[in-house]
């Protein structure tokens, strides 16, 4: 019922994930990203505990293949699940259960993984992968372009409803986390929300506390001056 993309920029360490589906509020449960750790997507018959147990294992340095094996071993419903993981070193692991609904499967490249189920066909994941690899711009812009290419190839064979995207750099919390929970054209709306985020939020985010600045910048004059210089309001 879903396809998702996990990607890493080897030059900056930025990690991102994006997902689209004919299902309500996919961003609430499917994709999980943490800066300097990795990204994980659980789909088909989603198992939210994969992220609960899997992200700490990635944080501890376990390889994605070992994490996937451990999660599946503890899950009697494993053949109904789809999971893929990309860690901060660019290592990838993926599983598509034998009872996932076709078309289902995964493709990968250097620093990128795409997986989906209940899709119009294999071109959905193939074109998503190719579009990301050829796209220019920020991580968020490349993820959006990739999902749009997958949608143009047929996307979820049942239609469209929700989409989401998360991007992290150095911190446990995201630089960008946007969701479209219920919309007739979720990817168009996701792109619109990304544009809105660049007007003010992206600048404000830079001043928040994080791994390299435990207190951040809390001088409102400094923050507002930076936003005004950029043309935000």
C-alpha positions in Angstrom: 0.0 0.0 0.0 3.0 2.2 0.1 6.4 3.1 -1.4 9.2 4.9 0.3 12.7 6.2 -0.3 15.6 6.4 2.2 18.6 8.4 1.1 21.9 9.8 2.4 24.2 12.6 1.1 27.7 11.3 1.6 29.2 14.8 1.4 27.1 16.3 4.2 25.8 13.2 6.1 22.3 14.4 5.6 19.7 11.6 5.8 16.2 11.8 4.5 13.1 9.7 4.0 9.9 10.2 2.0 6.8 8.1 1.6 3.5 8.1 -0.3 0.4 5.9 -0.2 -3.3 5.4 -0.5 -3.6 5.2 3.3 -4.4 7.8 6.0 -1.5 9.6 7.8 1.3 7.4 6.6 3.9 9.8 8.1 2.7 9.0 11.6 4.0 5.5 11.5 6.0 4.6 8.4 9.2 6.6 8.3 11.7 7.3 11.0 14.9 9.3 10.7 17.6 10.3 13.1 20.7 12.5 12.3 24.0 10.6 12.4 22.1 7.3 12.9 20.0 6.4 9.9 16.5 6.0 8.5 14.0 3.1 8.8 10.7 2.6 7.0 8.1 0.0 8.0 5.2 -0.6 5.6 2.8 -3.2 4.1 1.1 -4.3 7.3 3.1 -1.7 9.4 4.8 -2.8 12.6 5.4 0.3 14.6 7.6 -1.6 17.0 10.2 -2.0 14.3 11.1 1.6 14.8 10.8 1.4 18.6 13.3 -1.4 18.8 15.3 -0.8 15.6 16.4 2.8 15.9 18.1 2.2 19.3 20.0 -0.7 17.7 21.1 1.5 14.8 22.1 4.2 17.4 24.3 1.6 19.1 26.1 0.9 15.8 24.5 -2.3 14.7 24.6 -3.0 11.0 21.2 -2.7 9.2 21.2 -6.3 8.2 21.6 -7.4 11.8 18.8 -5.1 12.9 16.4 -6.4 10.2 17.2 -10.0 11.1 16.5 -9.4 14.8 13.3 -7.5 14.2 12.0 -10.2 11.9 13.0 -13.0 14.2 10.8 -11.6 16.9 7.7 -11.0 14.6 5.4 -13.9 13.7 3.8 -11.6 11.1 7.1 -11.0 9.3 5.8 -12.4 5.9 3.2 -9.6 5.9 5.8 -6.8 6.6 8.1 -4.7 4.5 11.0 -2.9 6.0 14.1 -1.2 4.8 16.9 0.6 6.6 19.8 2.9 5.6 22.3 3.8 8.2 24.7 6.8 8.6 27.5 4.8 6.9 25.3 4.2 3.8 24.7 0.5 4.6 21.3 -0.9 3.5 19.1 -3.8 4.4 15.6 -4.6 3.2 12.9 -7.3 3.6 9.7 -7.9 1.7 7.6 -10.6 3.2 6.2 -13.4 1.0 2.6 -12.4 1.8 3.0 -8.7 0.9 0.6 -7.7 -1.9 2.0 -7.3 -5.4 3.6 -5.6 -6.9 6.1 -5.5 -4.1 9.8 -5.3 -3.8 12.8 -3.1 -3.3 15.7 -1.6 -5.2 18.8 0.1 -4.0 21.9 2.1 -5.1 24.8 3.8 -3.3 23.3 5.6 -0.3 19.7 5.1 -1.4 17.0 2.5 -0.9 13.5 2.3 -2.4 10.8 -0.2 -1.4 7.1 -0.6 -2.0 4.1 -2.8 -2.0 0.7 -2.8 -3.6 2.1 -0.8 -6.4 1.2 -0.4 -10.1 4.4 -2.2 -11.0 8.2 -2.3 -10.6 8.6 0.9 -12.5 7.4 2.8 -9.4 10.4 2.0 -7.4 12.8 2.0 -10.4 11.8 5.5 -11.5 11.8 6.7 -7.9 15.4 5.5 -7.6 16.5 6.9 -10.9 14.9 10.3 -10.4 16.6 10.8 -7.0 20.0 9.8 -8.6 19.6 12.4 -11.4 17.9 15.2 -9.4 19.6 18.4 -8.3 19.0 20.5 -5.2 18.7 19.9 -1.5 17.9 16.5 0.0 14.2 17.5 0.4 14.0 18.7 -3.2 15.5 15.4 -4.5 13.2 13.3 -2.4 10.1 15.2 -3.7 11.3 14.8 -7.3 11.8 11.1 -6.7 8.3 10.5 -5.2 6.8 12.5 -8.1 8.5 10.2 -10.6 7.2 7.1 -8.8 3.7 8.6 -8.8 4.0 9.3 -12.6 4.9 5.6 -13.0 1.6 4.6 -11.3 2.3 4.8 -7.6 0.0 3.0 -5.2 -2.3 1.0 -7.5 -5.3 2.0 -5.3 -4.7 5.7 -5.7 -3.3 8.5 -3.4 -4.1 9.9 0.0 -1.1 10.8 2.2 2.6 11.5 2.0 5.4 12.6 4.3 9.0 13.6 4.3 11.7 13.8 7.0 15.2 15.2 6.7 17.9 15.1 9.4 21.5 16.4 9.5 23.4 16.4 12.8 20.6 16.1 15.4 18.3 13.4 16.8 15.3 15.6 15.8 14.7 16.6 12.2 15.6 19.6 10.2 12.3 19.1 8.3 9.3 16.9 9.1 6.2 17.5 7.0 3.2 15.4 6.5 0.0 15.4 4.4 -2.4 13.1 6.1 -5.5 13.2 3.8 -5.4 15.0 0.5 -6.6 14.3 -3.1 -3.1 15.2 -4.4 -0.7 14.6 -1.5 2.6 15.1 -3.3 1.5 18.5 -4.7 0.6 19.5 -1.2 3.8 18.1 0.2 5.8 20.2 -2.2 3.7 23.3 -1.2 4.5 22.7 2.5 8.2 22.4 1.7 8.0 25.8 0.0 6.3 27.3 3.0 9.0 25.8 5.3 11.7 27.7 3.4 10.0 31.0 4.0 10.7 31.1 7.8 10.9 27.7 9.5 14.2 26.6 7.8 15.9 29.7 9.1 14.4 29.4 12.6 15.5 25.7 12.7 19.2 26.7 12.4 19.1 28.5 15.7 17.5 25.7 17.8 19.6 23.8 20.4 21.3 20.7 18.9 24.3 18.4 18.9 26.8 21.2 18.3 25.0 23.9 20.3 23.4 22.7 23.5 21.6 26.0 24.1 21.2 27.2 20.5 20.6 30.9 19.9 17.9 32.5 22.0 18.5 36.1 21.2 15.3 37.0 19.4 16.9 40.0 17.7 19.5 37.8 16.1 16.9 35.3 14.9 14.6 37.9 13.5 17.5 39.8 11.8 18.5 36.6 10.0 14.9 35.9 8.9 14.5 39.5 7.7 17.7 39.4 5.8 16.4 36.3 3.9 13.2 38.0 3.2 11.0 36.0 5.6 8.2 37.4 7.7 
